[in-house]
Structures are given as structure tokens and as C-alpha cells.
Amino acid sequence: MENEKTNDCDFIINCLTRLHSQECLFYSKIVNEIKDFKVPKCHGCCEAIPLKKSGALIMDLLDTSEADIIPIKYSYNIDQAKSVIDEIFKLQLFSYTDGKNWKSKLQYKTDVNLTTVVKNIVMIQWENCKKIIPKYLLNEIEEDFECLLSNYPQIALHHIYHLPEAQGVNAVICHGDMWVNNILFSKDSKGRFTNDVKGIIDWQLVYEGAIGVDLARHLAVNCAPDIRREIENKFLPEYFNKLKNEVIKRNESFDMIYETFRRIYDFCYIDQFVHIITTIGISISQLNLSEENINTLEARNFSFSSKIYFGIRDAVDRVKILKPEWLIKKKLT
């Protein structure tokens, strides 16, 4: 038992040290080469030495009257969603052009231990989510979702290690955690959120990966289903063509076709949509029901339920095409 605790502790320390090292590399070197990329200024960093010295980043002090994160309980409007995609575009264009040599330096990626932790967190938050989903909707999605969740480690690792486009020339630099708590939006003079991204923070998980990862997390978690679907069906083809044209304009090769791009995105979505459950589950657990107007609470629960329902349904439809074996339930551990 003591040996297991020691091994777990060593694993966590090693993991946190490597994550901090990647974040230091990004803030101190990589970000300075990305034109007009909206990231808070870093004035210096200190590497961590396990059991000897803590790591540190010295960042600009954020004035929350000027910019802040939009609370989890709200979904982005379409202009806010596209503003985030503009920043993802800059990162991906850099990945295929001036920054392509950095990709080989960003190889610390999620492994089966971390995906198992995520699965366990999602299982806990799923119980919170089920409390607010109408029974007739839950009956449609519960079995399929729990089948997917039982396969989650394989799903999460597939687009990282088994898609050939996730390494090498077709891979990009990925933020890896593109959800609301890591995206700052500017505020106007009255303290209202604008549609303009002020900065993207928390680059601990930055790595070389699939082109669909950041897009899928952002659209699945931060956007309402109607906004997500509109962007997926109408805007992503435009995004792809713009990216391809800008890469070629800079005399770099781009041999991916849209069908490949969309297949990669769909694989990433199947992984990333589970974070809807985590964010909504946390939001539900934080609600003070005694202070909530009943009509407001019902409206919010309907919005949450719709996001979960359509998030799962769309994931299942894509799994049926790409990896139907993921709908065969494994014993949950």
C-alpha cells in the first residue's frame, strides 16, 4: 500500500513538473513568434525542480473590470464563438508555417492514467447531470452515453496516438483545454462582455496533436447546440479553405482535403464532448437553489439538458460511422 502511494505521488509530481515545463516553453518562446496572438504577457518563468523548487510564471495582472471569463452557465453567441476560432486559426497557421519546428518540442501528451482520471470525474458529474435531465430525454441517451464512457480511455487516446494526421506534417500545436475558464473576453465601459477575445490562458497541456482538438472542445463545451451545428456545417468548410489558402500563400505545403479535416474533427468531437458533462455537472453543484428564481432555474436546466442531449446524440451518430465498436459497453471500473 505504501509503495502504491509513493508511486502515485511520484507520478503526480512528474506530471505537474512536465506540464509546467511545457507552459514555460510556450510563454517564454513560442508565443512570441505568433503574430497578433491574444495571450497575456509573460514577464518571466522559473522551471520546477521536483521536491526542491516550485515553478513560477510572472504574468500581467488581470483587471477583471476590463476582461474576464464568461461564466460556465452561459453559452457563447456566434460572434464570441468565431472570435475564439480566430485565435485557433492563428495558432494552426503558425503550426503549418513559421512554427512547424516547435511541434517536435511538444510531445508530453495525455496517457491512459490521465484519461482514466477524466473518466472517473465524468462518471461523478454524470450523476449530477441526470438529476436535471427530463426522463424522456434521459431514456434516449443514457445507455449510449454510458457505453461511450466505458470506452473513454480508448476514445480519448485514439485521436492522439492512432490518427496518422495527429503527428508530423498534418499535426498542429494544440492548447488542449479550450474551454470557458481558459478564455478571457473584453468588457465594455458598462462591464458587459463584448464579442472580442482578450486572451487565452493556461497553456500547461500544450502539445502536438490533431487539427480538430481545440475546435471540438470549444464548440462542444462553450457553445449551445444550434450555434455549434451552424459553425460545424457552414463555417468549418470556410475555415478549412482559409487555412489552406494562407498556408499555401506562405509557400508551405498543405495536402489535407476537407473530408480528412472533417473526419479528424469528428473523432476529436467524440472525445471532447464528454467535457460538457463535467462543466455542466460542476455548474449544477455550485448553484444555490435557495437564491434561484424557479423560472430561471427551469430555463437553465432546460438549456443544460438540451446541450447534453444534442451533444450525446451527435457524438453517437458520429461513432456509428467512425467506430461503432465504441458503443459496445465495457465494464466500468
N, C-alpha and C positions, 0 to 999 in steps of 0.2 A: 504493500500500500504506500509506504513512504517513497519507494522508488518511483511509483507511478506519479505521485505528487511532484517529485523532483523533475521528472521528465516533462510533465505538463508545464511546470514553471519555466523550465529551460526553453520549451517550445514557444511559450508566450513572449519571453524576453527576446529570443532570437527573432521572432516575427516582428515585434514592435521596433526593434533596432533596425531591421532591414527596411521596414516601411518608412521610418524616419529618414533613413539614408536616401531613399528614392525621392522623398519630398524635398530634402535639401538639394539634391541634384537638380530637380525641376526648377525650384525657386531661384537657385543661385546661378544657374547656367542656361538651361533650356528655354525658360520663359523669356529671357532677354533677347532671344533670336526670333520670336514670333511677333510679326508685325501687328500692332494695334490690338493685341490680345488683352482682354479685360481680366486681369488678375491683380489683387492688391500687391503693392510694392513690398518686397522683402529687403531689409537692410543688412541682413547677415544671418548666418546659421552656424550651429555647432553640432557636430556629429556626436551621437551617443556611444559610450563605451560600456558594454554590459557589466553591471554590478560595480562600476567605478564612477561613471559620469553620465548625467542626464543630457539628452539632446535639447536643442532650443532653436526656435526661429524668431527673429525680430521683425515684426510686421508693422505696417502702418496702423495706427489706432483708428478704428471704425467709429464714425459718428452716426448713430442709429437714427438721428433725425434726418439724415441725408440718404441713407441706404440701409436696407435690412433684408432678411429673408421673409418671403411670404409664408404665413402660417400654413401648416400641413392641411388644415381643414378647408382651404380654398384651392381650387384648380386654376391653372394659368389660362388667360384668354389667348386667342390665337396669335395676337401680336407679341405677347410675352413669350409664348412658345417658340415663335420664329426668331425672336431676339436671342434666345438660348442657342437655337440651331445655328445662328450666325457665328457664334463663338466656337461651336463644334466644328463648323466649316473651316475656320481659321486654323484650328489645331490639325485637322485632317489634311488641309492643303499643305501645311508645313511638313507633315509627316511624309508626304509624297515628293517634296521638293527639297528645300534647304535643310530640313530636319531629318531626312531619312537615315542619316548615320547615327542619330540618337537612339533609334529603336532598339538596336542591339544592346544598349546600356540599360534597358528597362525590362529585365527578364524575371523579376520576382513576381510570381503570379499566384493566384488562388490555387490551393491544393485540396485534396479530399478532406483533410481535417477542418479547414475553414468552411467548406461547403456543408459539412455535417453540422457545424455550429449554426450556420444560417438556417438550415432545415429545421433544427430544433427551435430556433427563435420563431420561425414562421408557424410551426405547429402550435406554439403557445398563443400567438396573436390570432391565428385562425379561430381559436375558441372564442376570443373576444368578438371577432367579426361575425361569427354565426349568431350571436345574440341579437344583432340588429337587422339581419337579412330576412325578409319575409319568407315564410316557409315554402311557398310555391316556387320562389326563385331558388332557394337553397336546395330543394329537391332536384332541380335540374343540373346543378353544378357540383354538388358535394362529392359524389362518387368520383367523377372525373378529376376534380382537383386533388383529392386525396391519393388517387393513382399517380398523378404527376408528382405530387410531393414525395411519395415513396421512392420515386426515381430521381429526386432532385440532385443528389451529388453527380450522377451521370449527366444530367441535363446541364448543370452549371459548368462542368468541365468540358463538355463537348465543343462549344464554340471557342474555347481557349486552346485546347490541345489537339482536337481532331478535325477542325476545319482547316484545310491547307491554306486558305486565304488569311488565317489568323497569325501567320508568321511570314517574314520575308517581304517581298516587294508589294504585296497587296494589303499588308497589315498597316495599322496606324497607331499613333500614340493615343492611348485611351485614358481619360480621367478615372474611370472605373467606379464612380459613385455619384453619378449626375442626378441627384435628387434635390428637392426644395431646400433642405437645410445647408446645402453647399453652394447655393446660388443667391447672390445679392442683387436686389433691384433698387434702382434710384427712386427717391421720393420727390414729390413736388413741394412747393412752398407751404402747402396745407397738410403735409405729412401723408399724402396719398401715394400709393405705389404707382409708378409710371410703367411704361412698357419696355424700358431700357435696362438691360443688364449692367450693373455696376461692376461686378466682379465674380469670379468663380473661385472658391476656396477649397481647402482640404485636399491636397494632392498626394496623400500617402499611398493610395492604391494605383498610382500612375504606372502603366505598363504597355508593352507592345501587344496589340490584340486585334480583334475583328472590327471592321468598319462600322458594324451595326450596334456595338455595345452601348456607347453613350447616347446615341439616338433612341435606342429602345428603352433604356432606363428613363430617360427624360420624358418620352411620350407616354409610356405606360404609367408612370408614377405621378408625374406633375400635371398631367392634362386629363380633362374629362373625356369620356369615350368618343363623343362626337367630334371634339377637336382632334384627338389622336387619329381617328379614322380619316378625317378630312386631310390631315397632313400626310398620313401614310399613302392615301390613294391619289392625291392631287399634287402635293408639294414634294414628296420624296423623288419622283422622277425628275422634277426641275432641279432639285438639289444635286442629284447624281450628275446630270448633264452639265451643270455649272461647275462642279468639282472637276469633272473630266476635262472640260474645256480650259479651265485655269491651270491645271497641271500640264497639259499639252502646250499651252501658251508659254510656259516656262521651260520648254524643251526637255521635259521629262516624259517617260513612258507611262501609259495608263491603259492596260489591256483588259480591264474588267468590263463586262457588259452589265446592263441594268438587271437582267434576270438573275445574275450571280449576286449582285448587290442586294437585291430584294430577298433572295434565299438566305444570305448571311444575316440580314436584318431579322427575318422571321425566326431563325434559330436563336438569335440573341433575345428577341422578344419572349420566346418560350421560357428562357431563363429569367429575364429581368422582371416579368410581370408579377412574380411572387412577392416582390417588394411592395406591391400595392397592399398586400395583406399586412405586412409589417408596419407600414406607415399608418394605415387606417386603424389597425389594432392598437397602436400606441396612442393615436389621437383619441380613440374611444375611451381608453383607460385614463386619459388625462382630463376628460370632460367632467365638469362639476354640474351634475344633473340638477342640483337644487337651485342653481343660478340660471338654468336654461329655460327659456320660454318654450312651452310644449310644441308650438307650431314651428319654431326654429329648429328644435330637436328633431321633429319628424321630417322636416325638409332636409336636414343634414344627413339623417340616417338613410333617406331615400337616395340622396346623391352618392353617399358611400356605397350603398348596396348596388346601385347601377354601375358604379366604377368597378366593383368586384365582379359582378355578374358578367359584364361585357368583356372585362379583362380576361376572365377564365374562359368564356366561350370562344373568344378569338384565339387564345392560346391553344385550346383543344382542337379547333379547326385546323390550325397550322401543324399541330402534332400529327393529326390523322394523315396529312400529306407527306410530312418530312420524316417522322419517326413514330409510327403507330405503336411500336413496342413499348413506348413510354406510358401508354395508357393501360398497361398490364400491371396491376398492383403488386408491389413488393411488401414484405412485412416491415412495418415501421419500427425503427429502433431508436 
